[in-house]
Amino acid sequence: MDRGALWFIPFKENTVVKRLLSTLALTLCPIAALADCPTGENLNNGIRFQVIGGDNEVFRTHGTPGVVEAFYNASDGYTTRTLLGQGVYLLEVLDFENNEPVPDSRSTYGFPTTPAEMPLPKPFGGWAVKVGTLNSDGPGSEVQSYSFGDMTEYSFGACTYQMIPVHIRYEDDEAVDVLHYLPQLGLSYLAEVRSVDGTDVYSYYQIEAVQ
């Protein structure tokens, strides 16, 4: 039957037709909702998250293979740009104010493998790696330990994705960073920073493709 013909069937006391239309509506509504949810293909133009408190973060592919670029735009006008190997491992961070780089704010992190060869998070896996560092204090090194949790799901409004929590511990530092890695999108964002002084939580609640 042609789909448009359904609108010409009499509705009066027609229980079968009512049930058919109700089933059709329930079937089509989730498809319509999912149609607006970004996929990994949208990373080329950008995927934007809204953060409770008025901030937002935009992720997009970088020219270097295996690297994702992220811009965290704070409501006070500051922007932090990060480069992430495999969308997870911090390679560089740089602050901006009024679209200008903040002096001495750049930090870089050198890994013993190219970004494209870095391990993707897998449930209950991990990676301990010695990383070279360079910032305004000069060169250095540290051991970073990554532990990957179980696969779960996380929702941003009507959009639900698989999520693997990533816990990062640093040599000589009691703080723990917690990332939410979204394998279907190929990116992660900072969800928590845990320290002896308490826990800072960053609640990402909405997602959209950058047009």
C-alpha positions in Angstrom: 0.0 0.0 0.0 1.2 3.5 -0.8 2.2 5.3 2.5 0.1 8.3 1.5 -3.0 6.2 1.1 -3.2 5.7 4.8 -4.5 9.2 5.2 -7.6 8.4 3.1 -8.8 5.4 5.1 -11.9 6.3 7.3 -10.9 6.6 10.9 -14.3 6.2 12.5 -14.4 3.3 14.9 -11.5 1.6 12.9 -9.5 0.0 15.7 -7.2 -1.8 13.3 -6.2 1.4 11.5 -5.7 3.3 14.8 -3.4 0.5 16.0 -1.6 0.6 12.7 -1.0 4.3 12.9 0.0 4.2 16.5 2.6 1.5 15.7 3.8 3.5 12.7 4.3 6.6 14.9 6.2 4.7 17.5 8.4 3.3 14.8 9.2 6.5 13.1 9.7 8.8 16.1 13.0 7.2 17.3 14.3 7.3 13.7 13.6 11.0 13.6 15.3 11.6 16.9 18.4 9.6 15.9 18.6 11.5 12.6 19.9 14.6 14.4 22.5 12.7 16.5 26.1 13.2 15.3 28.1 10.3 14.1 31.9 9.9 13.6 31.5 11.3 10.1 30.5 14.7 11.6 33.9 15.0 13.3 35.3 16.4 10.0 33.2 19.5 10.3 32.9 19.4 14.1 30.8 18.1 17.0 29.8 20.5 19.7 28.9 19.6 23.3 27.1 22.0 25.7 28.3 22.0 29.3 26.2 22.9 32.3 27.3 26.4 33.4 27.3 27.9 29.9 30.6 26.5 28.5 30.8 24.4 25.3 33.5 22.2 23.6 33.9 21.6 19.9 35.8 18.5 18.6 37.0 18.0 15.0 39.6 16.1 13.1 43.1 17.5 12.8 45.4 17.4 9.8 47.7 15.0 11.6 46.6 11.3 11.3 45.1 10.0 14.6 44.7 13.5 16.1 41.5 15.2 17.3 41.5 18.9 18.0 39.2 20.3 20.7 38.3 23.8 21.6 36.8 24.3 25.1 35.1 27.7 25.1 34.4 29.0 28.6 31.6 31.5 29.3 34.1 34.0 30.6 35.7 34.4 27.1 38.7 32.1 27.5 39.3 29.2 25.1 41.5 26.2 25.6 42.7 24.2 22.6 43.9 20.7 23.1 45.3 18.1 20.6 44.3 14.5 21.5 45.9 11.4 20.2 43.2 9.0 19.2 40.8 11.5 20.7 42.1 10.5 24.2 45.8 11.2 24.9 46.8 14.8 25.5 49.5 16.0 23.1 49.2 19.7 23.5 47.3 22.3 25.4 47.2 26.1 24.7 45.0 28.8 26.1 43.5 31.7 24.2 42.1 35.1 25.3 40.2 37.2 22.7 41.4 34.8 20.0 45.0 35.4 20.9 47.3 32.8 22.5 48.1 33.4 26.1 51.9 33.7 26.6 53.6 30.7 28.3 50.4 28.7 28.4 51.5 26.0 25.9 52.3 22.6 27.2 53.3 19.7 25.0 53.5 15.9 25.7 55.7 13.5 23.7 54.7 9.9 23.5 56.9 7.0 22.3 54.5 6.3 19.4 52.7 8.2 16.7 49.2 9.3 17.5 47.8 6.9 14.9 49.5 4.0 16.7 48.3 4.8 20.2 46.0 2.2 21.7 42.3 2.7 21.5 40.5 2.2 24.9 39.1 -1.3 25.4 37.0 -2.4 28.3 39.1 -3.3 31.3 42.3 -2.6 29.5 45.0 0.0 30.2 48.3 1.6 29.2 51.2 2.9 31.3 53.6 5.1 29.4 56.5 7.4 30.0 55.8 10.8 28.5 58.1 13.7 27.8 56.8 17.1 28.8 57.6 20.7 27.8 56.0 23.8 29.3 57.0 27.2 30.7 59.0 25.5 33.4 61.1 23.7 30.9 61.4 20.0 29.8 60.6 17.0 31.9 59.0 13.6 31.9 56.3 11.7 33.8 54.6 8.3 33.8 51.0 8.4 32.9 48.8 5.4 33.7 45.5 4.8 31.9 42.9 2.4 33.1 39.8 1.7 31.0 36.5 0.7 32.6 33.6 -1.3 31.4 31.5 -0.3 28.4 28.3 1.5 29.3 26.0 4.0 27.7 25.7 7.7 28.2 23.0 10.1 26.9 23.1 13.7 25.8 19.5 14.6 25.5 17.9 12.2 23.0 21.3 11.0 21.8 22.8 7.9 23.4 26.3 6.5 22.8 28.5 3.8 24.0 31.0 5.1 26.6 34.2 3.8 28.3 35.4 5.6 31.4 39.1 6.3 31.3 41.0 7.0 34.6 44.3 8.8 34.3 46.9 8.8 37.1 50.1 10.7 37.0 53.5 10.0 38.6 54.0 12.0 41.8 50.5 13.5 41.6 47.5 12.3 43.7 45.0 13.8 41.2 43.0 11.5 38.9 41.4 12.7 35.7 38.3 10.9 34.5 37.5 11.0 30.8 34.4 9.7 29.0 35.5 8.1 25.8 32.9 7.7 23.1 34.1 5.0 20.6 31.4 5.7 18.1 32.6 9.3 17.7 36.3 8.7 18.3 36.7 11.3 21.0 36.7 11.8 24.8 36.0 14.7 27.1 37.1 15.5 30.6 34.2 14.5 33.0 35.9 14.7 36.4 39.1 15.9 38.2 39.5 14.1 41.5 42.0 15.5 44.0 42.6 15.6 47.8 40.6 18.8 47.8 37.5 17.3 46.3 36.1 16.5 42.8 35.4 18.9 40.0 32.6 17.6 37.7 32.0 18.8 34.1 28.5 17.8 33.0 28.1 17.6 29.2 24.4 17.5 28.5 23.8 18.2 24.8 25.4 17.3 21.5 25.1 18.6 18.0 26.9 18.6 14.7 28.5 21.8 13.7 27.0 23.1 10.5 
